[in-house]
Amino acid sequence: MPVSGLPPYDTQNIFARILRGEIPAGKVYEDDFAFAFNDINPQAPAHVLVIPKGSYCSFADFSASASDAEIAGFIRAVGKIAKDLGLEAPGYRLLANMGEHAGQEVPHFHVHLFGGRPLGRMIPG
């Protein structure tokens, strides 16, 4: 059941289609809870999208509706991917856009994992 105020999950969004194998993606990682792939328009040397395998529109939807195992599995997958890519020691950035004002382009909860170079300040100070 989606979080109140959110539209129903769109089963035809591009990430849902990638999860069903209808659209190819440069897979980086996959387990029971998450699928990760290289962004087609990378903004850093490492730019990986990590998506949960469940049908969640946003972080609010995911955190309210996913099982404890799904939440833990997804978070652990993100950490493993960063470590496997050698980004743990030099550092990396996680970004999740939620909704129109944040620029969310695909209505499936996901995080961007950026790394491979100094990324600078998130918000100029």
Order of alpha helices (4+ residues) and beta strands (2+ residues): alpha-beta-beta-beta-alpha-alpha-beta-beta
